[in-house]
């Protein structure tokens, strides 16, 4: 991967401090080189759109929880897909919800992937490894 992509951040949209810590620890254990930006609710996630429009680096991938305060994750996904700055960004739903309605709606709104968060740390490490390998090393994202 070129340094252009290793400098691009991962945007983690997650309100649960335990899950934020778990994700950051998992990526640190994997020695992830991409910086991780955090939006702790739906409003913070949507506040990135004007920042990207103003020229801030686009994330390599967005990891989006669905159960968020203020604006839920499906609405965040909908709005990301409706803005030119974020319409083509890779978005991975990373959530505790395995409800069929959430899965179907996320894909209808053009999520690139839907992953149910494991509660076991070692299994979560496996998920983090796969996210890093595919979305940060193998995938060729839009510019």
N, C-alpha and C positions, 0 to 999 in steps of 0.2 A: 504494500500500500504506500502511496506517496505521502510525503509529509503534509501536503495540502489536506488530506483526509484525517491524518492523525491529530491535526490541530483543531479539527471541528469538534464541537461539544456534543455530548449526549444530553438531551433534555429529559429529566426524570420528573414526571408530573405525579406527585404522591403526597397525600396529606398525613399519612400515618408515620410518626417519627420513628417507630420501630422498623417499619418497612424501608424507610429512607436509609436508616443506619445499616440494615441488613444488606441492601443493594450496594451501598458504598463500600461496605466491608468485603462483599463478594467481588466487586470489581477491583478493589485494592489488592486482594489476595491473588487475583489474576494478573496484576500489574498492568491494568488497562492504562494506556497512555492518553486517551482522550479525556479532556476535562468533562466533569459532570455538572450541569446546571440543574437547579431544583426549583420547581414551581409547586407550592404547597397547597394550592386550591385551584379551582377552575378559572377564577379571575386572574390569578398570577400567570396561569398558562396562556390565557388569551392576551395578556399584556405583552407577550413576546412578539405578536404579529407586527405591531408598529415598529418595534425594534429591528426586526428582520427587514421590514420595508425601508428602514433608515440605513441599512447596510451592515448591521451586526451579522457575524457569521451564522449561517444556517446550521442547525444541528444535523449531525450525521444520521441520527435516528431519534425518535421521540418514544419514550416508554410511558404509556398513559394508563393510569388507574381510572376506573369508571366511577367508583363511589367517592366523589369529591364534594366538599362543601362549596357553597356559593353558586357554582356552575358545575353540573355533573359532567363526567367524562365523555358521554355520548354527545352532549351539546358542544363540548370543546372540540371533539373530533369533527362534528358537522361544520363548525365555524372555521377550523383549520382547512378543511377541504374546500370551503367557499372563498378563501382568500388566495390571491395569486402568489403571495410570498410563501405560503405553506401548503398549497394544494398538492404538490407532488412529493412532499417530504415523506420518508418512510415512517410509519406510525405503527408501533407494536403495542397492542393493548396488553397490559400486564396487571392483572386484577385477581381478586379472590372470587369473583363471580363466575360460576359455571352455568348460569341460567341461559337456556336456549334463546330467550328473547334478546338478551344482551349480546350473545354471540352473533345472532342473525342481524341485529341492528348495526353492530360494529362493522361487519363485513358489507352490509348494504351501504354504509357510509364510507366505504373504501379503506378500512383498516388493512394494513399489509399482513398482519399476523395477530393471533389472539392466543395468549398464554395465561393459564390459570396458575397463580403463584403457589408454589408448594410451601407448606409451613415448616418443613424440616430444613435446617440450614444447609446440610450437605446436598440435598436435592435442589435447593435454591442455587447453590454453587454450580451445579450442573446447568441450570437454566442460564445463569450469568455467563458461563463459559460458552454456551451455544449462542447467546445473544452477541457476545463479543466476537466470536469466530465468524458468524455469518454477517451480522449487520455492520461490524467495524472493520473486518479484514477482507471478507469475500465480496460483499455487496458493493456495487458501483453506484453511488447515490447521485441524484441530480445536483447540479451546481447552483 
